Amino acid sequence: MSKKRISGKERARRLVRLISALAAVGCLGYFAFYMYMAGDSTGRFSDLADIKDNKDSNSKVMANGQVTVTLDEEGEAPPMLEEFNTLYIKNKSIVGWISIEGTSIDYPVMQSANEDYYLDHNFEQKKDKNGSIFLDKDCSIWPRSQNLIIYGHNMKSGKMFGDLDAYKSKSFYDKHPTIKFDTLYDKGEYRIMYVFNEVVHEETEVAFKYYQFIDANSMQEYKSNMDQMEEMSLYDTGVESYYGDSLITLSTCDYSKGAERFAVVARKVN
């Protein structure tokens, strides 16, 4: 029997089907890996939270219940909060912990002189596309900068600052108006003041750049910064700020049209 000849069109169709099948398998594999990494990340941060809250029976606290960090130029910092002892021993880059009710945001906050490091490294200092929540390298928790700028990826899985853009909705803000951010040295509750989208301006462009506002040199400069953010805010929270207030600014990527960043600014109330 002679073999049936396969036409060029049929060969092309079979090739397309084969490529499509391989692409589908590749997509499913990537999706499975993505979900695995997201789930693994959740487990790791849950373990860290347990350590912070002293729920881990294997965690050890130093005998005197305190860790003191000495800063050469500024003198000795206050005693570290006991809940950070074990975490600090594990990774001395930790500077605090942030959490927001109604979201998955409940993470250690890291800081590195290399600001790109925690874009793709986790608490264990392993490569991780989720990265970490981290403090701007130019900010200081002791002596404390006036405005602490905290960054995190806007992950589609909702991890890191993936839930932060829920604050685009005034109704969500009304139910969750506060952020908890504890540094190594003090606990803090912050009331949200401003919520806005913004672009990243050219370095030479003359414009208000919220991501550069760390310390105001005068009351006038402080008020000018507050006025700029109030004008950009998506809605009025009614929360006022005063020169000398301690602030935090949470910043993440924004995928909406015409914007590059999304920011939430809050003042310390407790």
C-alpha positions in Angstrom: 0.0 0.0 0.0 1.3 3.4 -0.8 1.5 6.0 1.9 -1.1 8.8 1.7 0.5 12.0 0.8 0.1 14.9 3.2 -0.5 18.2 1.6 1.5 21.3 2.4 -1.6 22.9 4.0 -2.2 19.8 6.2 1.4 19.9 7.4 1.1 23.6 8.2 -2.1 22.9 10.2 -0.4 20.1 12.1 2.5 22.3 12.9 0.3 25.1 14.1 -1.6 22.7 16.4 1.7 21.4 17.8 3.0 24.9 18.5 -0.3 25.8 20.1 -0.2 22.7 22.3 3.4 23.5 23.4 2.4 27.1 24.1 -0.5 26.0 26.2 1.6 23.6 28.2 4.2 26.4 28.7 1.5 28.8 29.9 0.0 26.3 32.3 3.5 25.5 33.7 4.2 29.2 34.2 0.9 29.7 35.9 1.5 26.8 38.2 4.9 28.1 39.1 3.5 31.6 39.7 0.8 30.3 42.0 3.4 28.1 43.8 5.7 31.1 44.4 2.8 33.2 45.6 1.7 30.5 48.0 5.2 29.8 49.1 5.7 33.6 49.8 2.5 33.6 51.8 3.7 30.7 54.0 7.1 32.4 54.6 5.6 35.7 55.6 3.2 33.9 57.9 6.1 32.2 59.6 7.9 35.6 60.0 4.7 37.1 61.5 4.6 34.2 64.0 8.2 35.0 65.0 7.4 38.7 65.5 4.4 37.8 67.6 6.4 35.3 69.6 4.2 32.4 68.4 7.1 30.4 67.2 8.2 28.0 70.0 11.6 27.6 68.3 12.4 31.3 68.3 14.9 32.6 70.9 14.8 36.0 72.5 18.0 37.5 73.9 18.4 37.0 77.6 18.0 40.7 78.5 14.9 41.0 76.3 16.5 43.9 74.3 18.8 44.5 71.4 20.5 47.9 71.1 21.9 49.2 67.8 24.7 51.7 68.0 25.0 54.3 65.3 28.5 55.8 65.1 27.6 59.3 64.1 24.3 59.8 65.9 25.0 57.9 69.1 23.0 55.0 70.5 19.5 54.3 69.3 16.7 53.5 71.8 16.3 49.8 72.9 14.8 47.7 70.1 11.2 46.5 70.6 11.4 43.0 72.0 9.2 41.6 69.2 11.9 42.4 66.6 14.8 40.6 68.4 14.7 37.3 66.6 13.9 38.9 63.2 16.8 41.3 63.6 19.1 38.5 64.3 18.0 36.7 61.2 18.4 39.7 59.0 19.8 43.0 60.2 18.3 44.8 57.2 14.8 44.8 58.8 13.7 48.3 60.0 10.0 47.6 60.8 6.7 45.9 60.1 3.7 47.2 58.2 0.1 45.9 58.2 -3.3 47.1 56.9 -6.6 45.6 57.9 -8.7 44.4 55.0 -5.7 43.7 52.8 -3.0 41.0 52.6 -0.4 43.7 53.6 1.3 42.3 56.7 5.1 42.3 56.0 8.5 43.1 57.4 10.0 46.3 56.0 13.6 46.1 54.8 16.2 48.7 53.9 19.4 48.5 51.9 22.0 51.0 50.7 21.5 49.3 47.3 17.9 50.3 46.7 17.4 47.8 43.9 18.3 44.8 46.1 14.9 44.2 47.7 13.1 44.6 44.4 13.9 41.0 43.8 15.1 39.5 47.1 13.0 38.3 50.1 13.6 38.4 53.8 15.9 35.4 53.6 17.9 37.3 51.0 17.0 34.8 48.3 16.0 35.8 44.7 12.2 36.3 44.6 10.2 38.1 42.0 7.8 39.3 44.7 10.7 41.2 46.2 10.1 42.7 49.7 8.5 45.8 51.1 11.4 48.2 51.7 12.2 51.7 53.0 13.8 54.3 50.7 17.6 54.2 51.2 17.7 58.0 52.1 15.2 57.6 54.9 16.1 56.9 58.5 14.1 55.3 61.3 16.7 56.7 63.8 17.1 59.6 64.0 13.7 59.5 62.3 13.1 61.2 59.0 10.0 63.3 58.8 8.5 61.2 56.0 9.3 57.5 55.6 8.8 56.4 52.0 8.0 52.7 51.7 8.0 50.8 48.4 6.5 47.5 47.3 5.6 45.8 44.0 2.0 45.9 42.8 1.7 42.1 42.3 -1.3 40.7 40.4 -1.5 38.0 43.0 -2.2 40.7 45.6 1.1 40.1 47.4 3.3 42.9 48.6 1.4 46.2 47.7 -0.9 44.4 45.3 -3.9 45.4 47.5 -2.9 49.0 48.0 -4.8 50.4 45.1 -8.0 49.4 47.0 -7.6 52.9 48.4 -8.7 54.3 45.1 -12.1 53.7 46.4 -13.4 56.2 49.1 -15.6 53.5 50.5 -12.6 51.2 51.2 -10.8 54.1 52.9 -13.9 54.8 55.0 -13.7 51.2 56.4 -9.9 51.1 56.6 -8.6 54.6 57.4 -5.5 53.6 59.3 -2.1 51.9 58.7 -0.1 50.2 61.3 3.7 50.6 61.0 6.1 49.7 63.7 9.7 50.6 63.4 12.4 48.7 65.4 12.0 51.3 68.1 8.4 52.3 68.4 4.9 51.3 67.5 2.8 53.5 65.2 -0.7 54.0 64.0 -1.1 56.3 61.0 -4.2 58.0 59.7 -4.4 58.2 55.9 -4.5 61.8 54.5 -3.9 61.6 50.8 -4.3 59.0 48.0 -3.2 59.8 44.5 -1.8 58.6 41.1 1.3 60.2 39.8 3.9 60.0 37.1 7.7 59.7 37.6 9.1 63.0 36.4 12.3 63.5 34.5 15.2 64.3 36.9 15.7 67.8 35.4 11.9 68.5 35.3 10.7 71.2 37.7 7.8 69.5 39.4 6.7 68.3 42.8 8.1 64.8 43.3 6.5 63.1 46.2 9.1 60.4 46.2 11.8 62.9 47.0 10.0 64.5 50.0 11.7 63.1 53.1 12.4 66.1 55.3 11.1 69.7 55.1 13.6 72.4 56.0 10.8 74.8 57.1 7.2 75.1 57.9 6.6 76.8 54.6 8.2 74.0 52.7 6.2 71.4 54.6 2.9 73.2 53.9 3.8 73.5 50.2 4.3 69.7 50.0 1.1 69.0 51.9 -0.8 71.4 49.6 0.6 69.6 46.5 -0.5 66.2 47.7 -3.9 67.5 48.8 -4.5 68.9 45.3 -3.5 65.5 43.7 -5.6 63.4 46.2 -8.4 61.4 44.7 -10.8 62.4 47.5 -10.9 64.5 50.6 -10.2 62.5 53.8 -10.6 65.6 56.1 -7.4 64.6 57.9 -5.1 67.6 58.5 -1.3 67.6 59.0 1.0 69.9 60.9 4.7 70.7 60.7 6.5 68.3 62.9 4.1 65.4 62.2 5.7 62.0 61.5 4.5 60.7 58.1 4.7 57.6 56.0 4.2 57.4 52.2 3.4 54.0 50.6 4.4 53.9 47.0 3.8 51.2 44.3 3.4 50.9 40.5 0.2 52.0 38.9 -1.1 50.3 35.8 -4.0 52.7 35.1 -3.8 54.8 32.0 -1.6 57.9 32.2 -0.1 57.1 35.6 3.0 55.3 36.8 2.8 55.3 40.6 0.1 55.1 43.2 0.8 56.6 46.6 -0.9 56.6 50.0 0.3 59.2 52.6 -0.6 59.0 56.3 0.3 60.9 59.5 1.1 59.3 62.8 -1.7 59.6 65.4 -0.5 57.1 68.0 
